[in-house]
């Protein structure tokens, strides 16, 4: 009886070991294929670029790729990968990704897998709009206007907002909130109450007085006046 039981346990043990080997083998194949195809097992890169042209029908977006001398205040700059291309076509044809809502002039942080890096158009798995092209760069910009004003307060509780009394074109003096894509410094660290500033923004598409203005991913969009 003991011999029979030992034989059964031996067979069960060998079977379990064989199943484990097969599972590990299949997992290794899956990982290999993932790295070869740019699937979720591959290393992901993030790059920034400005949209220059869009082909919504085919899900293709042409972007000017940003270089290392740009985006100095981008929160995740240390993880950026810089492509050699000056301009590259991005393909948004994967599940849960598309380019709907993007516009020419938008600055994108786009993610792709390292195994896909040489593909053209480059398959993009996700993208986020950070703002508009740096208005102080030499690159031509779309629809930006400038305004001057005085800082009334920087909101400590919400570090992305600055209240300004501004002189807006065709509107006159009005109180406005600047909503920044980056975290504003603490009051007195760089910006202070009472400072005179110039800021660049995209005006609202409707003919109305804006209550707030979105400032993109660049601190140069707010300039302290001497």
Helices and strands as residue ranges (DSSP letters): H 2-37, E 44-55, E 60-65, G 77-79, E 87-91, E 106-113, G 114-116, E 122-123, E 126-132, E 144-154, E 161-168, E 172-180, E 196-202, E 212-215, G 219-221, E 222-224
